[in-house]
Every structure is written in C-alpha cells, then in structure tokens.
Amino acid sequence: MIPIMLLVICLGLGMDYDILLTTRIKENVKARGMSNDDAIRHAVTHTGSVITICGLIMGGAFGTLMISGMTLLQEFGFALCFAILVDALLVRTYIVPAIMHLLGDWNWKGPGVKLEKKE
C-alpha cells in the first residue's frame, strides 16, 4: 500500500517543476520565436535555480519526517525526500532538457496535429 501512495504523491509533487520548466520553454518558442535549443537553454538557465531551491526546501521539509518515532513516517520521509531531490536536481536539470532537445519540433505536436513540411 505504501509504494502506491508514494508513487501518487511523488508524481503530483514532481509535476509542479515540470510544468514550470516546460511552460517556460514553450513560451520562449512560441511567443519569443526562439529555436527549440535556445529556448531550452534559456529556460533551464532562468528557472533552474528556482527549481533547485524549491526542491531543496521541499526535500528538507519531507526529510524532517525521518526524525519521527513512527516507522511509517520515517519511511515516507526518506522516500519523499529522496524522490523530490532526484526530481529537482537530476530529472528537471538534465533529463527533461535532453529529451526535449532530442524531440525537437515534436515537443509541441499533440495527437492529431500535422507536422509542417520543411522545404
């Protein structure tokens, strides 16, 4: 039961950072006319510190559950602290930008949207 609850909580908490980063990248591409790579670089540069600091704060807050006397809270505290720190420090800093770079224009194409042919 605990792993299922942790999965749901971690996904919910991690989405916040993903929305912040991808919204900034999309804003740079659509509104400012930047190339995909420039938009990714600009977004990571300008939102990376915010994501890192928020992740450290949230990880620290959940980490305090580890000093509890209850084993269940200690497990939750460790798992949430670890997951949030990995998400904020590794996933949003390196993995998401790398995948978005590889996808290129496919980042902004949803189901049923035709890709424009380049001439």
Buried (B, 14 or more C-beta within 10 A) or exposed (E): EEEEEBEEBBEEBBEBBBEBBBEBBBBBBEEEEBEBEBBBBBBBEEBBEEBBEBBBEBBEEBBEBBEEEEEEBBBBBBBBBBBBBBBBBEBBBEEBBEEBEEEEEEBBEEEEEEEEEEE
